[in-house]
């Protein structure tokens, strides 16, 4: 297609509109798996606070299909005694997890 071979031939505004339409269509296709009520059925990834990098990479490694990679990544933190931390991942726990993973992974000391 022209878009794949020579995207500069299409005006920028048209490319943005096309991207926006693709994003909206994708969101509509996956609406039933991304809604707040659907989080209860999503697999939970138990991440030990003392082993965030190791458990995080193990959890990412288990995501093998496109659907798994694109689904909501629900985090449950486990404290050193093996119990789950109280809290529901409405996005904040995942954000905390990703910030730590990114900071650690890009740290010169790691």
PyMOL commands that set and color helices and strands:
alter all, ss='L'
color gray80, all
select helices_A, chain A and resi 2-5+7-9+12-29+31-34+36-41+49-61+66-70+92-105
alter helices_A, ss='H'
color red, helices_A
select strands_A, chain A and resi 44-48+74-78
alter strands_A, ss='S'
color yellow, strands_A
deselect
rebuild
show_as cartoon
